[in-house]
Amino acid sequence: MNEQAYANEPLRVLGILQARASSSRLPGKVLMPILGKPMLALQIEREHRSRMIDRLIVATSEEDSDDPIQELCQTLGVQCHRGSLRDVLDRFYGAARQSPTPWIVRLTGDCPLADPEVIDSTIEFCIKNDYDYASNSLEPTFPDGLDVEVFKFSALETAWQEATLLSDREHVTPFIHKNRSRFRVGCYKNDRDLSDLRWTVDEPEDFELIRRVYEALYPENPEFGYREVLALMNSNPELKELNSQYVRNEGYLRSLADDEATENP
């Protein structure tokens, strides 16, 4: 992260990391310890290595259960914004307004293997092509858990003003990438398809995988990247089987079902 290097220059790229403790499937997951550190602290450590992100803000909720997240941010010296638990789009917009920049990067606290190289490549892809929105997850070719979304503040503001579906408010960006007649949308792709790999944390088995990865790689190389994780899994194929039963984007699919139930009671 280059905030210090450009302390006297206007911010250009703001990273917003959304995190909450009240996960329905694995409560408190972002604060669960790995090698003596909260999982969220390890993810922040990785995202601070991004060359392209000028400032990182953690966006959590106003619920009492998320007080420990704010306390962790204070300990780490990371800015924390608190807002609505359910209307995450409103929470994101509130965080973005604290540090106005033309470009926003959306990161989520269930991705403790987030790779700064992948983050930076996705940001560069979006800015170079002047997309309103770009991600590496719309047409996934990276492992689930390396997701990066980049978009213009103006697109976020439009979504905040106009989005009405519960799924659009909860998942922040669908209003943007669904309306391609209004927004230029780009899909950043890997050179090979690794989308069958699940490196996100929503279930106990997910956390067990991540714990084993960190215990194997972090002590010798705290800056390990996704290629090192891939090599570890190729040499230990049982790791991939730990959480292979779960579906990608299950939370968003559930939100879409809730939308339909609301519209057709």
C-alpha positions in Angstrom: 0.0 0.0 0.0 1.5 3.4 -1.0 -0.3 5.8 1.3 2.9 7.0 2.9 4.7 7.4 -0.4 2.0 9.7 -1.7 1.0 11.4 1.6 0.8 14.8 -0.1 -1.0 13.7 -3.2 -4.8 13.1 -3.6 -5.9 9.6 -3.0 -6.7 7.7 -6.2 -7.6 4.1 -5.1 -9.5 3.3 -1.9 -9.8 -0.3 -0.7 -12.8 -1.1 1.4 -12.8 -4.4 3.3 -16.2 -5.4 4.6 -16.2 -7.6 7.6 -18.7 -8.6 10.3 -18.7 -11.1 13.2 -22.3 -12.2 12.9 -21.8 -14.7 10.1 -24.8 -17.2 10.0 -22.7 -20.2 8.9 -19.5 -19.6 10.9 -20.1 -16.9 13.6 -17.0 -14.9 14.6 -15.0 -16.3 11.7 -13.1 -13.1 10.9 -11.7 -13.0 14.5 -10.8 -16.8 14.7 -7.1 -17.2 15.5 -4.6 -18.6 13.0 -1.0 -18.8 14.3 -2.0 -16.5 17.2 -3.5 -13.8 15.0 -7.1 -13.0 14.1 -7.9 -14.1 10.6 -8.9 -10.6 9.7 -5.5 -9.2 10.8 -3.7 -11.7 8.5 -5.9 -10.6 5.6 -5.3 -6.9 6.3 -1.5 -7.7 6.4 -1.8 -9.1 2.9 -3.8 -6.3 1.5 -1.4 -3.7 2.9 1.1 -5.1 0.4 -0.9 -3.9 -2.5 1.0 -1.3 -4.6 -2.2 0.2 -6.1 -4.4 0.8 -3.0 -3.7 4.1 -1.4 -5.8 3.6 1.7 -7.6 0.7 3.3 -10.8 1.1 5.3 -12.5 -1.7 7.1 -16.3 -1.4 6.9 -18.2 -3.2 9.6 -21.6 -2.9 11.2 -22.9 -0.9 14.1 -23.9 -4.0 16.0 -22.4 -4.7 19.4 -21.0 -8.0 18.0 -18.7 -6.0 15.7 -17.1 -3.9 18.5 -14.1 -6.3 18.5 -13.5 -5.6 14.8 -13.3 -1.8 15.5 -11.0 -2.6 18.4 -8.8 -4.7 16.2 -8.6 -1.9 13.6 -7.5 0.5 16.3 -4.8 -1.8 17.4 -3.6 -2.2 13.8 -3.9 1.5 13.0 -6.5 0.8 10.2 -9.4 3.2 9.6 -12.8 1.7 10.5 -16.2 2.7 9.3 -19.4 1.4 10.9 -22.8 1.3 9.2 -25.8 -0.8 8.5 -25.6 -4.6 9.1 -27.9 -5.6 6.2 -27.7 -2.6 3.9 -24.0 -3.2 3.0 -24.3 -0.9 0.0 -25.1 2.0 2.3 -22.2 0.9 4.6 -19.9 0.9 1.6 -21.0 4.2 0.3 -20.6 5.8 3.8 -17.0 4.4 3.9 -16.2 5.7 0.5 -17.4 9.2 1.3 -14.9 9.3 4.2 -12.0 9.2 1.8 -13.2 10.4 -1.6 -11.3 8.7 -4.5 -12.3 8.0 -8.2 -11.7 4.3 -7.8 -13.0 1.8 -5.2 -11.8 -1.7 -4.5 -14.2 -4.1 -2.8 -12.7 -6.8 -0.6 -14.5 -9.1 1.8 -13.3 -10.4 5.2 -13.9 -14.1 4.3 -10.9 -14.1 1.9 -7.7 -14.5 4.1 -5.6 -15.7 1.2 -6.3 -12.5 -0.8 -3.3 -11.9 -3.1 -1.9 -8.4 -3.5 -0.6 -9.3 -7.0 -4.1 -10.3 -8.1 -5.6 -7.2 -6.5 -3.2 -4.9 -8.3 -3.6 -6.6 -11.6 -7.4 -6.3 -11.4 -7.1 -2.6 -10.5 -4.7 -1.9 -13.3 -7.0 -3.8 -15.8 -10.0 -1.7 -14.7 -8.2 1.7 -14.7 -6.3 1.1 -18.0 -9.6 0.2 -19.8 -11.6 2.9 -18.0 -14.3 0.4 -17.0 -17.0 1.5 -14.6 -16.7 -1.9 -13.0 -14.3 -4.8 -13.4 -13.8 -8.0 -11.4 -12.1 -11.3 -11.5 -15.2 -13.1 -10.2 -18.0 -12.4 -12.7 -16.6 -15.0 -15.0 -14.4 -16.8 -12.4 -11.1 -18.2 -13.3 -9.3 -17.6 -10.0 -9.9 -19.7 -6.8 -13.0 -18.6 -4.8 -11.4 -16.4 -2.2 -9.2 -14.3 -4.4 -12.2 -12.2 -5.5 -11.5 -8.5 -6.4 -14.0 -5.9 -7.5 -13.0 -2.5 -8.8 -15.4 0.3 -9.7 -15.7 4.0 -10.0 -17.1 6.0 -7.1 -19.7 7.4 -9.5 -21.0 3.9 -10.2 -21.2 3.1 -6.5 -23.1 6.4 -5.9 -25.6 5.6 -8.7 -26.1 2.1 -7.2 -26.6 3.6 -3.7 -29.2 6.0 -5.1 -31.2 3.6 -7.2 -30.8 0.0 -6.1 -33.9 -1.4 -4.4 -33.6 -5.2 -4.4 -32.4 -6.6 -1.1 -29.8 -8.6 -2.9 -28.4 -5.5 -4.6 -28.2 -3.7 -1.2 -26.6 -6.7 0.6 -24.0 -7.6 -2.0 -23.1 -4.0 -3.0 -22.3 -4.3 -6.7 -24.9 -6.4 -8.6 -26.9 -3.3 -9.6 -23.8 -2.1 -11.4 -22.7 -5.2 -13.3 -26.3 -6.2 -14.1 -26.9 -2.9 -15.9 -24.4 -3.2 -18.7 -26.3 -0.7 -20.9 -25.4 2.0 -18.3 -22.0 0.8 -17.1 -18.9 -0.5 -18.9 -18.1 -3.8 -17.3 -14.9 -5.8 -17.6 -13.9 -9.3 -16.6 -10.3 -9.9 -15.6 -9.3 -13.5 -16.2 -6.5 -15.8 -15.1 -4.3 -17.6 -17.7 -5.9 -20.9 -16.6 -9.1 -21.8 -14.9 -8.7 -22.4 -11.2 -12.3 -21.6 -10.2 -12.9 -25.1 -8.9 -10.7 -24.3 -5.9 -12.4 -22.9 -2.7 -10.2 -20.7 -0.6 -12.9 -18.6 1.0 -14.1 -19.1 4.6 -17.8 -19.6 5.2 -17.8 -23.1 6.8 -15.8 -24.9 9.5 -14.1 -27.0 6.8 -13.1 -23.8 4.9 -11.4 -22.5 8.1 -9.6 -25.8 8.6 -8.1 -25.5 5.1 -7.0 -21.9 5.6 -5.5 -22.8 9.0 -3.4 -25.6 7.4 -2.3 -23.4 4.6 -1.0 -20.7 6.9 0.7 -23.2 9.2 2.5 -24.7 6.2 3.5 -21.5 4.5 3.4 -18.4 6.7 6.3 -19.2 9.2 8.8 -19.5 6.4 7.3 -16.9 4.1 4.7 -14.5 5.5 4.3 -12.9 2.0 3.4 -16.2 0.2 1.2 -15.7 -2.8 -1.5 -17.8 -4.5 1.0 -19.7 -6.5 2.6 -21.0 -3.3 -0.8 -22.1 -2.1 -1.5 -23.8 -5.4 1.8 -25.7 -5.2 1.0 -26.8 -1.6 -2.4 -28.1 -2.7 -1.0 -29.9 -5.7 1.5 -31.7 -3.4 -1.2 -32.3 -0.8 -4.4 -33.2 -2.8 -6.3 -34.0 0.4 -6.4 -30.3 1.2 -8.7 -29.6 -1.8 -11.1 -32.3 -0.6 -11.6 -30.6 2.8 -14.3 -28.2 1.5 -15.1 -29.4 -2.0 -18.7 -30.1 -1.2 -19.7 -26.4 -1.0 -21.2 -24.2 -3.7 -19.6 -21.0 -4.9 -21.5 -17.8 -4.1 -24.0 -19.6 -2.0 -24.8 -16.4 0.0 -25.7 -14.4 -3.2 -27.8 -17.2 -4.5 -29.7 -17.3 -1.2 -30.3 -13.5 -1.5 -31.7 -13.9 -5.0 -34.2 -16.5 -3.6 -35.1 -14.0 -0.8 -35.8 -11.4 -3.5 -38.1 -13.7 -5.3 -39.9 -14.7 -2.1 -40.4 -11.0 -1.3 -41.8 -10.2 -4.8 -44.0 -13.3 -5.0 -45.2 -13.9 -1.4 
